[in-house]
């Protein structure tokens, strides 16, 4: 049992998920929810006002503010709040996303396919040790990917993000604005990603994203 209060900031754009997470965490001794945010921008602002030991955030938040989610949010969290341990919760069932999230500073990754208690377990793990934690479903995704043959050329972080957003139906110009790049750069990264994947059409790219858990 910990002898101090562990401060937790939450971010998820689904109100029902937020309520369930908050109630579950509040029932755990020594865990105290200090803020509940609907998007990444709110989370960053909340941490600026009141630092937290742990930030639990959904990976993909498309409601209200599209400028701070996914890899972009993880990068900003790690830079602005390096002492805050990041726990990602997500329905994204893709090993590449999990690995990238951990490289960008996440300390735990919990799949929304797992029981909600896994979020509590992840919080306790990241404050107790310096290692990383994967929920059972997230670990199964990583294990399955490790057994499969790796692609000849893996997409870069930027290419992966462009594919993920494009497959959600976001136009190239809007992706450029969201990621702070030019439209020509976004178009080039999409083209390179399609060539690496051996995909010839936009429909094929969207199918790849769907079949690989990017959307």
PyMOL commands that set and color helices and strands:
alter all, ss='L'
color gray80, all
select helices_A, chain A and resi 15-26+40-49+70-80+95-103+117-128+136-147+157-167+172-179+183-197+202-211
alter helices_A, ss='H'
color red, helices_A
select strands_A, chain A and resi 6-11+31-37+54-58+85-90+106-111+133-134
alter strands_A, ss='S'
color yellow, strands_A
deselect
rebuild
show_as cartoon
